[in-house]
Amino acid sequence: MSEIENIQPDDNRPEPGEQEMPLPPVSFEFLTLSLKTQVEMQLGLLHFGEESERPKPELRLAHHTIDLMAMLQEKTRGNLSMAEQRLLDNSLTELRYRYVQAVEEAKKAS
């Protein structure tokens, strides 16, 4: 059990009449998918809003997050379930491919 489990800041509570949005369970899968989503946003693959407002890819940041996931892959080797390992491996393979594509597109644009 975590020491912070029962500590909730006052500003984290919903306003009267508002429903509290449920959070997903804490899991390795959620961590992996969160990091994957961050890279997709950093590469400009996920964007909410008008196409004309799409931000430029943050290649340096995306590379860093991919490296972070690779470190996680190395440090957890042999300690994950088959499904967790497959999710992390497949996510990294896809993100590395998409990163290379983004770099090539950035070179064409400049």
C-alpha positions as CSV (number, residue, x, y, z in Angstrom):
1,M,0.0,0.0,0.0
2,S,1.2,3.5,-0.8
3,E,1.5,6.1,1.9
4,I,-0.4,8.6,-0.3
5,E,-3.3,6.4,-1.0
6,N,-5.6,8.0,1.5
7,I,-4.4,11.6,1.1
8,Q,-6.5,13.7,-1.3
9,P,-5.9,17.4,-1.7
10,D,-9.0,19.6,-1.3
11,D,-8.6,21.1,-4.8
12,N,-8.9,17.6,-6.3
13,R,-12.5,17.1,-5.1
14,P,-15.4,17.7,-7.4
15,E,-17.5,20.8,-7.0
16,P,-20.9,20.3,-5.3
17,G,-23.3,18.8,-7.9
18,E,-20.5,17.6,-10.1
19,Q,-19.8,13.9,-10.5
20,E,-16.3,12.7,-10.0
21,M,-14.8,11.2,-13.1
22,P,-13.5,7.7,-12.4
23,L,-9.8,7.0,-13.0
24,P,-8.6,3.9,-14.7
25,P,-6.9,1.3,-12.5
26,V,-3.2,1.7,-11.9
27,S,-1.5,-0.9,-14.1
28,F,1.5,-1.5,-16.3
29,E,-0.8,-1.5,-19.3
30,F,-2.1,1.9,-18.4
31,L,1.4,3.3,-18.0
32,T,2.5,1.9,-21.4
33,L,-0.6,3.3,-23.1
34,S,-0.1,6.7,-21.4
35,L,3.5,6.9,-22.6
36,K,2.5,5.7,-26.1
37,T,-0.2,8.4,-26.3
38,Q,2.3,11.0,-25.2
39,V,4.6,10.1,-28.1
40,E,1.8,10.1,-30.6
41,M,0.9,13.6,-29.4
42,Q,4.5,14.7,-29.5
43,L,4.8,13.4,-33.1
44,G,1.6,15.3,-34.1
45,L,-0.3,12.1,-34.8
46,L,-2.9,12.9,-32.2
47,H,-4.4,16.3,-32.4
48,F,-7.7,17.7,-31.1
49,G,-9.0,20.8,-32.9
50,E,-8.7,22.3,-36.3
51,E,-6.2,20.9,-38.7
52,S,-4.8,24.4,-39.3
53,E,-3.9,24.6,-35.6
54,R,-2.0,21.3,-35.6
55,P,1.3,21.9,-33.7
56,K,4.6,21.0,-35.2
57,P,6.0,17.6,-34.1
58,E,8.3,17.8,-31.1
59,L,10.8,15.3,-32.4
60,R,13.4,15.7,-29.6
61,L,10.7,15.2,-26.9
62,A,9.2,12.2,-28.8
63,H,12.7,10.6,-29.0
64,H,13.2,11.1,-25.3
65,T,9.9,9.5,-24.4
66,I,10.6,6.6,-26.7
67,D,14.0,6.2,-25.0
68,L,12.2,6.3,-21.7
69,M,9.9,3.4,-22.8
70,A,13.0,1.5,-24.0
71,M,14.6,1.9,-20.6
72,L,11.4,0.6,-19.0
73,Q,11.5,-2.3,-21.4
74,E,15.0,-3.2,-20.4
75,K,14.5,-2.8,-16.7
76,T,11.3,-4.9,-16.6
77,R,12.6,-7.7,-18.9
78,G,11.6,-11.0,-17.4
79,N,9.2,-9.5,-14.9
80,L,6.2,-8.8,-17.1
81,S,3.3,-11.0,-18.1
82,M,3.2,-12.1,-21.8
83,A,0.5,-9.5,-22.5
84,E,2.4,-6.7,-20.8
85,Q,5.6,-7.5,-22.6
86,R,3.8,-7.8,-26.0
87,L,2.1,-4.4,-25.5
88,L,5.4,-2.7,-24.6
89,D,7.3,-4.4,-27.5
90,N,4.7,-3.7,-30.1
91,S,4.2,-0.1,-28.9
92,L,7.9,0.6,-29.2
93,T,8.1,-1.0,-32.6
94,E,5.2,1.1,-33.9
95,L,6.5,4.4,-32.3
96,R,10.0,3.9,-33.6
97,Y,8.6,3.5,-37.1
98,R,6.4,6.5,-36.8
99,Y,9.3,8.5,-35.4
100,V,11.4,7.7,-38.5
101,Q,8.5,8.7,-40.7
102,A,8.1,12.0,-38.8
103,V,11.8,12.8,-39.1
104,E,11.7,12.1,-42.9
105,E,8.6,14.4,-43.3
106,A,10.3,17.1,-41.3
107,K,13.3,16.9,-43.6
108,K,11.1,17.2,-46.7
109,A,9.3,20.3,-45.2
110,S,12.5,22.2,-44.6
